[in-house]
Structure formats: C-alpha cells, structure tokens
C-alpha cells in the first residue's frame, strides 16, 4: 500500500511539474520573441527612411526657393508632403503594433493567456506587420517618384534659365 501511495504521489508530482512548464521555453514563444526582434529592426529601418524622406523634403523646399514658384512645383511639394504625412501615421501605427506585440509576449509569460491564444494573436500581429511593411514600401516608391520628378523639373528650370542667360549675351 505504501508503494502504491508513493507511486501515486510521484505521478501527481510529475503531472503538476509537466503542466507547469515555463512558457518561455515553448517553440511558439521563442518564435514570438524572434519575430519581435525582427519587428524592432524593421521599425528602426522605417524610422531611418522616414528621417531621410524628411531631409529630402527640406532639400526640395530649399531648392525651390530660387525657382519660379509655378504650379507644377507646388503640386509636387504637396504630393511629397502628403506622402510624409501618411508615413508619419504609419510610423506611429507600427510603434503601437510593437507595443502590442511586447504585451502579448508578457501576457503569455505570466500565464495570463494560453499558448493557443498567444499563437492566434501572434499570427494576427504578424499579418498587420506585413501589411504595414507593404504600405511602407509603397510609400517609399511614391517618394522616389516624386524625387525623380522634382529633380527633372529643377533640371528643366535650370536649363531654361541658362538658355535665357545665353540669349541675353
């Protein structure tokens, strides 16, 4: 009878121990942490690109000061400003997503949510992250188009000025 009691006690202890596994050791949780690192690096890259876009816009405005302020330049400046505004919103949305991702990680670690719920929520956050990344890439392409168009207009304006100067001679 003692053997049976001890055996049941050992089985109960093993059951309790196996049910109380550290959530941080699960492959799913490790994947969540790895994905969070990827999101943080991506966010740094997005913020760097945003800073570059702001610098480009300032340079554009500066280069336009000496040019005749025609409607084409104004339209281009407004298009660029709209892209920057949208990108600013995207950066803020991405910051919020990273925060939600970190909260998810913490909730799983503390046992506040189950592994299944964590996996489900993580998949949704990964989906949102990819959508934001796609949106960012589109904005970068639009930004580059505006830059190219602006450079073309500035070059044309300088050529016209040079032609006018040559005619006066």
WOFENHU-V639611 format. One record per residue. N is the residue number from 1. D_LAST is the distance of its C-alpha to the last C-alpha in whole Angstrom. Layout:
BEGIN
n: (N;N)
d_last: (D_LAST;D_LAST)
END
This chain:
BEGIN
n: (1;2;3;4;5;6;7;8;9;10;11;12;13;14;15;16;17;18;19;20;21;22;23;24;25;26;27;28;29;30;31;32;33;34;35;36;37;38;39;40;41;42;43;44;45;46;47;48;49;50;51;52;53;54;55;56;57;58;59;60;61;62;63;64;65;66;67;68;69;70;71;72;73;74;75;76;77;78;79;80;81;82;83;84;85;86;87;88;89;90;91;92;93;94;95;96;97;98;99;100;101;102;103;104;105;106;107;108;109;110;111;112;113;114;115;116;117;118;119;120;121;122;123;124;125;126;127;128;129;130;131;132;133;134;135;136;137;138;139;140;141;142;143;144;145;146;147;148;149;150;151;152;153;154;155;156;157;158;159;160;161;162;163;164;165;166;167;168;169)
d_last: (118;116;114;113;112;110;108;107;106;104;102;101;100;98;97;96;94;92;91;89;87;84;81;78;80;80;77;76;75;74;71;70;70;67;65;65;63;61;60;59;57;55;55;53;51;50;49;47;45;45;44;41;40;40;38;35;35;35;32;31;31;29;26;26;26;22;21;22;25;26;29;29;29;31;34;33;34;37;38;38;40;42;43;43;46;48;47;49;52;52;52;55;57;57;58;61;62;62;65;67;67;68;71;72;73;74;77;78;79;81;82;81;80;82;80;80;78;76;75;74;72;70;69;68;66;64;64;62;60;59;57;55;54;53;51;50;48;47;45;44;42;41;39;38;37;35;33;32;31;29;27;26;25;23;21;20;19;17;16;15;13;11;10;9;7;5;5;4;0)
END
